[in-house]
């Protein structure tokens, strides 16, 4: 598995880039596929963070988001681990560029 970073022309001001998780041959039915929709953003303070693909849900003014990438065990730390992996790969990619 690897992360591929995609620069977007004319994106929102704080959008750093988009990211895709590309699956290698060793992952069976997911071989040759990619999961898209990850984005890296820069906070007003300059910190880079990752957002997952999600959809808004809610009634009236109550708005929440359902992340498409979720822990099979319901452990919030699993999502944080994936976000940190993407950020680490971005740091390596940025240093190489």
Backbone as JSON Lines, residues from 0, in Angstrom:
{"i":0,"aa":"X","n":[0.84,-1.17,0.0],"ca":[0.0,0.0,0.0],"c":[0.89,1.23,0.0]}
{"i":1,"aa":"X","n":[0.46,2.25,-0.69],"ca":[1.23,3.5,-0.7],"c":[0.25,4.67,-0.79]}
{"i":2,"aa":"X","n":[0.76,5.85,-0.46],"ca":[-0.04,7.07,-0.57],"c":[0.48,7.87,-1.75]}
{"i":3,"aa":"X","n":[-0.44,8.34,-2.55],"ca":[-0.1,9.18,-3.71],"c":[-0.71,10.56,-3.47]}
{"i":4,"aa":"X","n":[0.07,11.6,-3.69],"ca":[-0.39,12.96,-3.44],"c":[-0.67,13.65,-4.77]}
{"i":5,"aa":"X","n":[-1.8,14.37,-4.82],"ca":[-2.27,15.0,-6.04],"c":[-2.44,16.5,-5.78]}
{"i":6,"aa":"X","n":[-1.66,17.31,-6.48],"ca":[-1.79,18.76,-6.37],"c":[-2.99,19.22,-7.18]}
{"i":7,"aa":"X","n":[-3.76,20.14,-6.64],"ca":[-4.93,20.68,-7.33],"c":[-4.69,22.15,-7.67]}
{"i":8,"aa":"X","n":[-4.87,22.47,-8.92],"ca":[-4.79,23.86,-9.34],"c":[-6.09,24.57,-8.94]}
{"i":9,"aa":"X","n":[-5.97,25.8,-8.51],"ca":[-7.13,26.63,-8.18],"c":[-8.02,26.01,-7.11]}
{"i":10,"aa":"X","n":[-7.42,25.33,-6.13],"ca":[-8.18,24.76,-5.02],"c":[-8.43,25.81,-3.96]}
{"i":11,"aa":"X","n":[-9.15,25.44,-2.91],"ca":[-9.36,26.36,-1.79],"c":[-8.03,26.82,-1.2]}
{"i":12,"aa":"X","n":[-8.04,27.95,-0.56],"ca":[-6.82,28.6,-0.08],"c":[-5.96,27.71,0.81]}
{"i":13,"aa":"X","n":[-6.55,26.99,1.73],"ca":[-5.76,26.21,2.68],"c":[-5.58,24.75,2.28]}
{"i":14,"aa":"X","n":[-6.06,24.35,1.12],"ca":[-5.87,22.98,0.64],"c":[-4.41,22.79,0.25]}
{"i":15,"aa":"X","n":[-3.74,21.86,0.9],"ca":[-2.34,21.57,0.58],"c":[-2.3,20.66,-0.64]}
{"i":16,"aa":"X","n":[-3.03,19.55,-0.58],"ca":[-3.13,18.61,-1.69],"c":[-4.19,17.57,-1.35]}
{"i":17,"aa":"X","n":[-4.49,16.74,-2.3],"ca":[-5.35,15.59,-2.05],"c":[-4.47,14.36,-1.99]}
{"i":18,"aa":"X","n":[-4.96,13.31,-1.35],"ca":[-4.2,12.08,-1.22],"c":[-5.07,10.89,-1.59]}
{"i":19,"aa":"X","n":[-4.41,9.87,-2.14],"ca":[-5.08,8.63,-2.51],"c":[-4.28,7.48,-1.91]}
{"i":20,"aa":"X","n":[-4.97,6.51,-1.35],"ca":[-4.31,5.3,-0.86],"c":[-4.41,4.28,-1.98]}
{"i":21,"aa":"X","n":[-3.24,3.87,-2.5],"ca":[-3.18,2.93,-3.63],"c":[-2.81,1.56,-3.09]}
{"i":22,"aa":"X","n":[-3.64,0.57,-3.42],"ca":[-3.44,-0.8,-2.93],"c":[-2.55,-1.57,-3.89]}
{"i":23,"aa":"X","n":[-1.6,-2.3,-3.34],"ca":[-0.69,-3.11,-4.14],"c":[-1.27,-4.48,-4.45]}
{"i":24,"aa":"X","n":[-0.48,-5.31,-5.08],"ca":[-0.92,-6.64,-5.49],"c":[-1.2,-7.59,-4.33]}
{"i":25,"aa":"X","n":[-0.64,-7.31,-3.15],"ca":[-0.77,-8.22,-2.03],"c":[-2.1,-8.13,-1.28]}
{"i":26,"aa":"X","n":[-3.0,-7.28,-1.69],"ca":[-4.24,-7.08,-0.92],"c":[-5.45,-7.75,-1.55]}
{"i":27,"aa":"X","n":[-5.24,-8.77,-2.32],"ca":[-6.35,-9.57,-2.86],"c":[-7.29,-8.78,-3.74]}
{"i":28,"aa":"X","n":[-8.59,-8.77,-3.39],"ca":[-9.57,-8.12,-4.26],"c":[-9.37,-6.61,-4.43]}
{"i":29,"aa":"X","n":[-8.62,-5.98,-3.53],"ca":[-8.36,-4.54,-3.64],"c":[-7.12,-4.24,-4.49]}
{"i":30,"aa":"X","n":[-6.46,-5.26,-4.98],"ca":[-5.24,-5.08,-5.78],"c":[-5.53,-4.19,-6.98]}
{"i":31,"aa":"X","n":[-4.69,-3.19,-7.17],"ca":[-4.84,-2.28,-8.31],"c":[-5.89,-1.2,-8.11]}
{"i":32,"aa":"X","n":[-6.51,-1.14,-6.94],"ca":[-7.54,-0.13,-6.66],"c":[-6.93,1.01,-5.84]}
{"i":33,"aa":"X","n":[-7.66,2.12,-5.76],"ca":[-7.23,3.22,-4.9],"c":[-8.45,3.81,-4.18]}
{"i":34,"aa":"X","n":[-8.21,4.28,-2.98],"ca":[-9.22,4.94,-2.18],"c":[-8.94,6.43,-2.25]}
{"i":35,"aa":"X","n":[-9.86,7.2,-2.78],"ca":[-9.64,8.62,-2.99],"c":[-10.48,9.45,-2.02]}
{"i":36,"aa":"X","n":[-10.22,10.73,-1.97],"ca":[-11.03,11.63,-1.17],"c":[-10.35,12.14,0.08]}
{"i":37,"aa":"X","n":[-9.13,11.69,0.37],"ca":[-8.38,12.24,1.5],"c":[-7.86,13.61,1.08]}
{"i":38,"aa":"X","n":[-7.85,14.54,2.0],"ca":[-7.31,15.87,1.71],"c":[-6.4,16.31,2.84]}
{"i":39,"aa":"X","n":[-5.36,17.02,2.49],"ca":[-4.47,17.62,3.48],"c":[-4.71,19.12,3.46]}
{"i":40,"aa":"X","n":[-4.94,19.68,4.63],"ca":[-5.26,21.09,4.79],"c":[-4.25,21.74,5.71]}
{"i":41,"aa":"X","n":[-4.1,23.04,5.57],"ca":[-3.23,23.81,6.46],"c":[-4.12,24.68,7.34]}
{"i":42,"aa":"X","n":[-3.92,24.58,8.65],"ca":[-4.67,25.4,9.6],"c":[-4.16,26.84,9.52]}
{"i":43,"aa":"X","n":[-4.89,27.8,10.09],"ca":[-4.41,29.19,10.1],"c":[-3.05,29.33,10.8]}
{"i":44,"aa":"X","n":[-2.74,28.39,11.72],"ca":[-1.46,28.42,12.42],"c":[-0.35,27.73,11.63]}
{"i":45,"aa":"X","n":[-0.68,27.12,10.49],"ca":[0.33,26.47,9.66],"c":[0.46,24.97,9.84]}
{"i":46,"aa":"X","n":[-0.34,24.39,10.74],"ca":[-0.3,22.94,10.97],"c":[-1.04,22.22,9.85]}
{"i":47,"aa":"X","n":[-0.49,21.1,9.37],"ca":[-1.12,20.32,8.31],"c":[-1.91,19.18,8.95]}
{"i":48,"aa":"X","n":[-3.13,18.96,8.5],"ca":[-3.96,17.88,9.01],"c":[-4.69,17.19,7.86]}
{"i":49,"aa":"X","n":[-5.19,15.99,8.13],"ca":[-5.82,15.14,7.12],"c":[-7.31,15.04,7.39]}
{"i":50,"aa":"X","n":[-8.11,15.11,6.33],"ca":[-9.54,14.81,6.44],"c":[-9.84,13.57,5.61]}
{"i":51,"aa":"X","n":[-10.78,12.77,6.1],"ca":[-11.21,11.55,5.43],"c":[-12.4,11.84,4.53]}
{"i":52,"aa":"X","n":[-12.62,10.97,3.55],"ca":[-13.86,11.08,2.77],"c":[-15.05,10.87,3.72]}
{"i":53,"aa":"X","n":[-16.07,11.69,3.59],"ca":[-17.23,11.58,4.48],"c":[-18.45,12.19,3.8]}
{"i":54,"aa":"X","n":[-19.57,11.99,4.44],"ca":[-20.79,12.65,3.97],"c":[-21.49,13.28,5.15]}
{"i":55,"aa":"X","n":[-22.13,14.42,4.92],"ca":[-22.83,15.07,6.03],"c":[-24.14,14.35,6.32]}
{"i":56,"aa":"X","n":[-24.48,14.26,7.59],"ca":[-25.77,13.74,8.01],"c":[-26.31,14.68,9.08]}
{"i":57,"aa":"X","n":[-27.59,14.71,9.24],"ca":[-28.16,15.53,10.28],"c":[-29.56,16.0,9.94]}
{"i":58,"aa":"X","n":[-30.17,16.55,10.95],"ca":[-31.52,17.08,10.81],"c":[-31.5,18.52,11.28]}
{"i":59,"aa":"X","n":[-32.09,19.4,10.5],"ca":[-32.12,20.81,10.87],"c":[-30.72,21.4,10.93]}
{"i":60,"aa":"X","n":[-30.41,22.06,12.03],"ca":[-29.1,22.7,12.19],"c":[-28.05,21.77,12.77]}
{"i":61,"aa":"X","n":[-28.43,20.57,13.19],"ca":[-27.48,19.61,13.74],"c":[-26.79,18.89,12.6]}
{"i":62,"aa":"X","n":[-25.51,19.21,12.37],"ca":[-24.76,18.65,11.24],"c":[-23.58,17.85,11.77]}
{"i":63,"aa":"X","n":[-23.5,16.58,11.37],"ca":[-22.38,15.71,11.7],"c":[-21.9,15.07,10.42]}
{"i":64,"aa":"X","n":[-20.76,14.39,10.51],"ca":[-20.19,13.76,9.33],"c":[-19.95,12.28,9.58]}
{"i":65,"aa":"X","n":[-20.3,11.48,8.6],"ca":[-20.08,10.04,8.64],"c":[-18.83,9.75,7.82]}
{"i":66,"aa":"X","n":[-17.73,9.39,8.5],"ca":[-16.49,9.08,7.79],"c":[-16.62,7.74,7.1]}
{"i":67,"aa":"X","n":[-16.19,7.68,5.85],"ca":[-16.25,6.42,5.11],"c":[-15.16,5.45,5.56]}
{"i":68,"aa":"X","n":[-14.05,5.95,6.05],"ca":[-13.0,5.09,6.57],"c":[-13.2,5.0,8.07]}
{"i":69,"aa":"X","n":[-13.55,3.8,8.53],"ca":[-13.88,3.61,9.94],"c":[-13.15,2.39,10.48]}
{"i":70,"aa":"X","n":[-12.91,2.38,11.76],"ca":[-12.3,1.24,12.42],"c":[-13.29,0.08,12.47]}
{"i":71,"aa":"X","n":[-12.82,-1.11,12.11],"ca":[-13.67,-2.3,12.19],"c":[-14.04,-2.61,13.63]}
{"i":72,"aa":"X","n":[-13.19,-2.2,14.57],"ca":[-13.43,-2.46,15.98],"c":[-14.04,-1.27,16.71]}
{"i":73,"aa":"X","n":[-14.26,-0.17,16.0],"ca":[-14.83,1.03,16.63],"c":[-13.85,1.79,17.5]}
{"i":74,"aa":"X","n":[-12.57,1.64,17.24],"ca":[-11.53,2.29,18.04],"c":[-11.09,3.58,17.35]}
{"i":75,"aa":"X","n":[-11.31,4.71,18.0],"ca":[-10.97,6.01,17.39],"c":[-9.48,6.14,17.1]}
{"i":76,"aa":"X","n":[-8.65,5.47,17.88],"ca":[-7.2,5.56,17.67],"c":[-6.78,4.98,16.32]}
{"i":77,"aa":"X","n":[-7.57,4.06,15.77],"ca":[-7.25,3.49,14.46],"c":[-7.29,4.56,13.38]}
{"i":78,"aa":"X","n":[-8.28,5.43,13.41],"ca":[-8.39,6.51,12.42],"c":[-7.22,7.49,12.59]}
{"i":79,"aa":"X","n":[-6.85,7.77,13.81],"ca":[-5.72,8.67,14.07],"c":[-4.42,8.06,13.52]}
{"i":80,"aa":"X","n":[-4.28,6.75,13.65],"ca":[-3.1,6.06,13.14],"c":[-2.99,6.2,11.63]}
{"i":81,"aa":"X","n":[-4.1,6.08,10.93],"ca":[-4.11,6.22,9.48],"c":[-3.78,7.66,9.09]}
{"i":82,"aa":"X","n":[-4.36,8.62,9.79],"ca":[-4.06,10.03,9.5],"c":[-2.58,10.33,9.71]}
{"i":83,"aa":"X","n":[-2.0,9.8,10.79],"ca":[-0.58,10.03,11.05],"c":[0.29,9.37,9.98]}
{"i":84,"aa":"X","n":[-0.11,8.2,9.51],"ca":[0.62,7.53,8.43],"c":[0.63,8.39,7.17]}
{"i":85,"aa":"X","n":[-0.54,8.94,6.82],"ca":[-0.63,9.8,5.63],"c":[0.23,11.04,5.81]}
{"i":86,"aa":"X","n":[0.2,11.65,6.99],"ca":[1.03,12.84,7.24],"c":[2.52,12.5,7.17]}
{"i":87,"aa":"X","n":[2.91,11.35,7.7],"ca":[4.32,10.94,7.64],"c":[4.76,10.74,6.19]}
{"i":88,"aa":"X","n":[3.92,10.09,5.4],"ca":[4.23,9.9,3.98],"c":[4.32,11.24,3.26]}
{"i":89,"aa":"X","n":[3.48,12.2,3.63],"ca":[3.53,13.53,3.05],"c":[4.84,14.23,3.39]}
{"i":90,"aa":"X","n":[5.29,14.09,4.62],"ca":[6.56,14.71,5.03],"c":[7.72,14.13,4.21]}
{"i":91,"aa":"X","n":[7.72,12.82,4.04],"ca":[8.76,12.17,3.24],"c":[8.69,12.65,1.8]}
{"i":92,"aa":"X","n":[7.48,12.7,1.26],"ca":[7.27,13.16,-0.12],"c":[7.73,14.61,-0.3]}
{"i":93,"aa":"X","n":[7.41,15.46,0.67],"ca":[7.78,16.88,0.6],"c":[9.29,17.08,0.67]}
{"i":94,"aa":"X","n":[9.97,16.28,1.49],"ca":[11.42,16.39,1.6],"c":[12.12,15.93,0.33]}
{"i":95,"aa":"X","n":[11.53,14.93,-0.34],"ca":[12.13,14.4,-1.57],"c":[11.92,15.35,-2.75]}
{"i":96,"aa":"X","n":[10.88,16.16,-2.69],"ca":[10.57,17.06,-3.82],"c":[11.43,18.29,-3.85]}
